[in-house]
Amino acid sequence: MDIMQVEDVSYSFGALKIMEDISFSSQMDQFVSLIGPSGCGKSTLLRIMAGLIKPDTGKVLYRGKEVVEPIKEISFVFQDFGLLPWLTNLENVKIGLSASDMDDDKKTEVAKKLLAKFKLDGFENSYPNMLSGGMKQRIGVARAIASEPRVLLMDEPFSSVDELTAETLRSDIIHMLKSNDISVNTVVMVTHNVEEAVELSDKIVILSNKPSHVKEIKTVELKHPRSRRDPEFMDLVDHVYGVLTE
């Protein structure tokens, strides 16, 4: 079943056309990666999917209904964490519940449970500047899923941390998708890292240079956990690189 559909989306910055007639879908329990050259509009496309930017033409559908503004069922994880430095980590997570009708005690309870789930219990009253990059991104993910969205949109979520931390975060995200107590069942991620896309994705949408269009949609059928040393993994990485550089 298609959860999100991008249908013939085009967008321009002034006279500069960024993307043209982009179409793809994401399904239940599916991880989709968007990958393409720098400047091809990947992050802009993700913001269009979130209802933050209106396309020039085309539309985005969530469960068959057009997305024209941000909705509760779709949440966003920013590349640069997007945490407010004057708020504690607990307060940053509670921002994700700002539209909820819960009382403050209940919001605090939910936020504390999420921090514990992401191994951040004990840091509730600390501030973001006291955390490592990986811990900050966990706060960002916890805030994004606090409102119990169904779809999680992630804009290069691991690019601001070192590779060892990124490896742990990628494992956390896959584990989260399989968890019954997390509402998210669909992830769409922008990445520039081909190996990362192959490691995480069920589907990879490969975009061209601007004005970007879909060059290929590649299904990934490798079982998790995936090893980067697996010959099938390496073959798929080579294939995606080949399409990107055609």
N, C-alpha and C positions, 0 to 999 in steps of 0.2 A: 504494500500500500504506500503510495506517495504521500509523504508528510509535507514536504516543501517542493514547489515547482517554480523554476525560473523560466519564464516564457518570453523569448525574443526581446530581451532587455538590451537597450542601447542607452548610452550616456555620453555627454560632451561637457568639457570645461570651456565655456565660451565657444570659439570657433574650432577648438581642438577636439576631435572625436576620440574618445577613450575606448569605448567598447561598442560592438555592433551585433545585434541579433544573437545574444547569448541565451542558450537554453540548456537546462539539465534539471534533474530531480534528485531528491534524497528521500530515502524510505525509512520505515521503522527499524530501529536497532542497526542503523547504518552510520559509518564514519566516512565522510566525503572530504577529500582534500582538493583545494583549488591551487594550481601551480602554473606559473608562467613567468616570462621575463619581467625584470624590474620596470615599473611604470605602465604595466598593461592594464591596471585598474582592478587588481584582485581585492584590495582593501575597500575600494569604492563599491565593488559588487557586493561585498559582505555587508556593508552599511545599507545598501539598497535592500538586501534581504531582511535586515533588521528593521526596516521602516524608517531609518534615519535620513535617507536621501531618496528623493523621488526620481525614477528613471525618466528619460526623455520619451521613450516608447517602450512598450512591453509591460510586463507585470510580474509580481511575485505572489504566489498563492501559498497559504498555510491551511492544510486540510480543505482545500477547495475555495477558501475565502481570500480575497485579495488583501495583501498587507500594504496599508497606506500610511501607517504610523506604528510606533513601537507598541508591542502587545506583550502581555504577561507571559505567554507561552514561549516566547523567543527571548533568550538572554545573550549577552555579549561579553567576551573576555578580551581586554585590550592588550596590545603588544607591550606597552610601557606600564603595565600594572593598573594605572588609573586610580591609585589609592590617594586618599586625602591625608596629608601628613599631619594635620592638626587634630585628627581623630585617632583614637586607639584602634587596635586591630579588631576588637569586638565591635566598636562603633562603625568601622568600615564595612564589616559583614552585615550589620543591621541596616545599612543603607539599602541593601537588596530587598529588605522587607518594608521599605518606606510606604509602598502602596497597599500594604496589607492592613486589614482591620484588627489584627492582633493587638492586645495591650502590650505595654513595654516589657513587662516581665516575661511574657511568652516569646517576644522577639529575642530577648536576651537568652532565653533557654535554647531556642532554635540556633542562634548564632554560636553559642558555646558548643552545642553538639556538632556543628559543622567544623568548627575549629579543631575539636578533638578528632573528628574523622580524618582531617588532613594533618594530623599529628602536630597541631599547634596549640594544644592545651598547655596552659602555663604562660602563654604570650598574650592573653586576652587584653591585659591592661598596658601592654607595651605599645610603642608607636612604630609605624612602618620603617622609620629610619634606623631602627634597632635590628631589623631583619635582613637576612641574606636575600639575594634576588629570587632564589627558588621559593623561599618562604613567602615573599611578597606575592609571587604569582599564585601560590596556594590560597592566599587571602583573596586574591582577585577571583579565582575560580569559586571559592566558597561563597563570596558575595553574589556571584552570577547565578548560582544554583539555589540560593536561599529562598527565592520566591517560587521554587518548584516549577521551573520551565520545562517544556518538553524538548525544545531545540536549543542547543548551545552553539553559538557562532564564536569562533576563536581566530583572532588576527595575529598570526605569527607568535603564538603564546610562549614559545620556548627560545626565541631568538635573542632575548635579553639576558640569558643565563648561560653558564658554562655547560659543556657537553655532558659531564657527569650528572649535573643537576637536571639537565634536560631529559636525560635517559630515565631518571627516577620519575620525573613529572609525566613523561609519556606513559610509563607503566601505571601511574596513579589514574590517569585519564581512562585507560583501557579498563582498569579494575572498576572505576566508577560506573562506566557504561553497563557493566555486568551486575552491578549491585541492585538488589531489589528495593533498597530504601532510598534510592536516588531517582528523581522524577525524569531526568534527561534520558531520552532514548534515541536521539539523533544529534550528530555533531557535524558541523561544516567548518573546516579549518583552512585558512590561508597559510601557505608556507612557501618558502623559496628552496627548501631542503628536500631533494628528491628521495634520499634514503629515509628521511622522516615520513614522507608521504607514503612510501611503500610499507614502512613498518606499521603504520597506524591504520591505513585506509582500507575500506571495502571497495571504494570507487575513487578514481583520480580523474579530475577534470583538468585537462591540459589546455592552457590558453596560449594564443599567439601573441606577438608583439602588437602594440596599439596601431590602429584601432583593433582591439582584440576580438577574436572569435574563438569558438571551441574547435581546437584541432583534433582532439580525440578524447573520448571518455573510456578509461581503462578500468575494467573490473579486476579486483585483486582477490584471489581465492585462497591465498596461503593461510594456514591455520596459525592462531596465536598460541604461545608467544613465537614471534618471528626472529630468526637469526640472520644477521646481516652477512654471515658467511655461507648461508645456504645458496647453492648454485641457482635455484629458482628465484631467490630473492635478488641475487646479483643480475640475473638475466632481465628481470623486470625493471630494475634500476637502469640498466643499459637501454632498455626499450624507451623508458620515459625520457631519458637524456636525449636519445635519438630523435624523438618527436619534438622535443623542445628546440633542438638545434637544427632541424631541417631547414 
